[in-house]
């Protein structure tokens, strides 16, 4: 599903205009992003959790050339599936 398809579904199900649905989705995504950037976990009960993860700097190897390179520290996010979503999928 693409972002445009999700906006259409939100618009239809919530009886909103596409502009309102787009704004609502943008606000949710921006809020999740800001929480993760500040190091906070985002929990959506029954759906799952987005957890910020810090990866320390290290040494990596280029598989094509075998050359070792320094890998900078980085931040990422992981998703943990909630029970409700797990039951819906199985």
Phi and psi restraints in degrees (value plus and minus 20) as a CYANA .aco file:
   2 UNK   PHI    -114.3   -74.3
   2 UNK   PSI     149.1   189.1
   3 UNK   PHI     -81.9   -41.9
   3 UNK   PSI     -60.1   -20.1
   4 UNK   PHI     -83.1   -43.1
   4 UNK   PSI     -61.1   -21.1
   5 UNK   PHI     -85.3   -45.3
   5 UNK   PSI     -59.4   -19.4
   6 UNK   PHI     -84.8   -44.8
   6 UNK   PSI     -60.5   -20.5
   7 UNK   PHI     -81.8   -41.8
   7 UNK   PSI     -61.5   -21.5
   8 UNK   PHI     -82.5   -42.5
   8 UNK   PSI     -63.1   -23.1
   9 UNK   PHI     -84.9   -44.9
   9 UNK   PSI     -64.9   -24.9
  10 UNK   PHI     -81.0   -41.0
  10 UNK   PSI     -63.5   -23.5
  11 UNK   PHI     -79.7   -39.7
  11 UNK   PSI     -65.8   -25.8
  12 UNK   PHI     -88.8   -48.8
  12 UNK   PSI     -67.0   -27.0
  13 UNK   PHI     -94.5   -54.5
  13 UNK   PSI     -51.5   -11.5
  14 UNK   PHI    -118.6   -78.6
  14 UNK   PSI     -16.8    23.2
  15 UNK   PHI      34.4    74.4
  15 UNK   PSI      30.1    70.1
  16 UNK   PHI    -137.4   -97.4
  16 UNK   PSI     140.5   180.5
  17 UNK   PHI     -93.0   -53.0
  17 UNK   PSI     142.5   182.5
  18 UNK   PHI     -84.4   -44.4
  18 UNK   PSI     -53.3   -13.3
  19 UNK   PHI     -85.5   -45.5
  19 UNK   PSI     -61.7   -21.7
  20 UNK   PHI     -87.2   -47.2
  20 UNK   PSI     -60.8   -20.8
  21 UNK   PHI     -85.2   -45.2
  21 UNK   PSI     -60.9   -20.9
  22 UNK   PHI     -82.4   -42.4
  22 UNK   PSI     -64.1   -24.1
  23 UNK   PHI     -82.6   -42.6
  23 UNK   PSI     -64.0   -24.0
  24 UNK   PHI     -81.2   -41.2
  24 UNK   PSI     -64.6   -24.6
  25 UNK   PHI     -85.0   -45.0
  25 UNK   PSI     -62.4   -22.4
  26 UNK   PHI     -81.5   -41.5
  26 UNK   PSI     -60.7   -20.7
  27 UNK   PHI     -83.8   -43.8
  27 UNK   PSI     -63.2   -23.2
  28 UNK   PHI     -83.3   -43.3
  28 UNK   PSI     -68.2   -28.2
  29 UNK   PHI     -84.3   -44.3
  29 UNK   PSI     -60.4   -20.4
  30 UNK   PHI     -84.4   -44.4
  30 UNK   PSI     -59.5   -19.5
  31 UNK   PHI     -85.6   -45.6
  31 UNK   PSI     -62.4   -22.4
  32 UNK   PHI     -83.5   -43.5
  32 UNK   PSI     -64.8   -24.8
  33 UNK   PHI     -80.8   -40.8
  33 UNK   PSI     -66.2   -26.2
  34 UNK   PHI     -83.0   -43.0
  34 UNK   PSI     -60.7   -20.7
  35 UNK   PHI     -83.3   -43.3
  35 UNK   PSI     -63.9   -23.9
  36 UNK   PHI     -86.5   -46.5
  36 UNK   PSI     -59.1   -19.1
  37 UNK   PHI     -82.1   -42.1
  37 UNK   PSI     -55.0   -15.0
  38 UNK   PHI    -103.6   -63.6
  38 UNK   PSI     -20.2    19.8
  39 UNK   PHI      72.1   112.1
  39 UNK   PSI     -11.4    28.6
  40 UNK   PHI    -113.5   -73.5
  40 UNK   PSI     123.5   163.5
  41 UNK   PHI     -99.0   -59.0
  41 UNK   PSI     124.7   164.7
  42 UNK   PHI    -131.9   -91.9
  42 UNK   PSI      95.3   135.3
  43 UNK   PHI    -129.8   -89.8
  43 UNK   PSI     106.2   146.2
  44 UNK   PHI    -135.8   -95.8
  44 UNK   PSI      77.7   117.7
  45 UNK   PHI     -75.3   -35.3
  45 UNK   PSI     109.9   149.9
  46 UNK   PHI      68.1   108.1
  46 UNK   PSI     -36.6     3.4
  47 UNK   PHI    -128.4   -88.4
  47 UNK   PSI     -77.6   -37.6
  48 UNK   PHI     140.8   180.8
  48 UNK   PSI    -195.2  -155.2
  49 UNK   PHI    -149.4  -109.4
  49 UNK   PSI     120.7   160.7
  50 UNK   PHI    -121.2   -81.2
  50 UNK   PSI     103.4   143.4
  51 UNK   PHI    -138.7   -98.7
  51 UNK   PSI     106.0   146.0
  52 UNK   PHI     -93.1   -53.1
  52 UNK   PSI     121.8   161.8
  53 UNK   PHI    -152.1  -112.1
  53 UNK   PSI     111.0   151.0
  54 UNK   PHI    -121.3   -81.3
  54 UNK   PSI     114.0   154.0
  55 UNK   PHI    -134.5   -94.5
  55 UNK   PSI     102.4   142.4
  56 UNK   PHI     -93.9   -53.9
  56 UNK   PSI     141.5   181.5
  57 UNK   PHI     -87.2   -47.2
  57 UNK   PSI     135.4   175.4
  58 UNK   PHI    -187.6  -147.6
  58 UNK   PSI    -187.7  -147.7
  59 UNK   PHI    -132.7   -92.7
  59 UNK   PSI     113.4   153.4
  60 UNK   PHI    -142.7  -102.7
  60 UNK   PSI     144.6   184.6
  61 UNK   PHI    -140.7  -100.7
  61 UNK   PSI     110.8   150.8
  62 UNK   PHI     -93.1   -53.1
  62 UNK   PSI      95.3   135.3
  63 UNK   PHI     -86.5   -46.5
  63 UNK   PSI     -44.0    -4.0
  64 UNK   PHI     -96.9   -56.9
  64 UNK   PSI     -63.0   -23.0
  65 UNK   PHI    -125.7   -85.7
  65 UNK   PSI     -37.4     2.6
  66 UNK   PHI      61.5   101.5
  66 UNK   PSI     -20.6    19.4
  67 UNK   PHI     -91.5   -51.5
  67 UNK   PSI     119.2   159.2
  68 UNK   PHI    -109.3   -69.3
  68 UNK   PSI     120.8   160.8
  69 UNK   PHI    -154.5  -114.5
  69 UNK   PSI     133.7   173.7
  70 UNK   PHI    -101.5   -61.5
  70 UNK   PSI     110.8   150.8
  71 UNK   PHI    -122.3   -82.3
  71 UNK   PSI     102.1   142.1
  72 UNK   PHI     -91.6   -51.6
  72 UNK   PSI     139.5   179.5
  73 UNK   PHI     -84.4   -44.4
  73 UNK   PSI     126.8   166.8
  74 UNK   PHI    -169.1  -129.1
  74 UNK   PSI     145.0   185.0
  75 UNK   PHI    -136.4   -96.4
  75 UNK   PSI     127.1   167.1
  76 UNK   PHI    -166.0  -126.0
  76 UNK   PSI    -199.6  -159.6
  77 UNK   PHI    -154.7  -114.7
  77 UNK   PSI     124.4   164.4
  78 UNK   PHI    -139.7   -99.7
  78 UNK   PSI     132.2   172.2
  79 UNK   PHI    -132.3   -92.3
  79 UNK   PSI     107.9   147.9
  80 UNK   PHI    -130.1   -90.1
  80 UNK   PSI     101.8   141.8
  81 UNK   PHI     -89.4   -49.4
  81 UNK   PSI     117.4   157.4
  82 UNK   PHI    -106.0   -66.0
  82 UNK   PSI     145.8   185.8
  83 UNK   PHI     -80.5   -40.5
  83 UNK   PSI     -61.1   -21.1
  84 UNK   PHI     -81.0   -41.0
  84 UNK   PSI     -64.4   -24.4
  85 UNK   PHI     -87.7   -47.7
  85 UNK   PSI     -60.8   -20.8
  86 UNK   PHI     -80.6   -40.6
  86 UNK   PSI     -64.2   -24.2
  87 UNK   PHI     -86.6   -46.6
  87 UNK   PSI     -57.4   -17.4
  88 UNK   PHI     -86.4   -46.4
  88 UNK   PSI     -52.2   -12.2
  89 UNK   PHI    -101.8   -61.8
  89 UNK   PSI     -44.9    -4.9
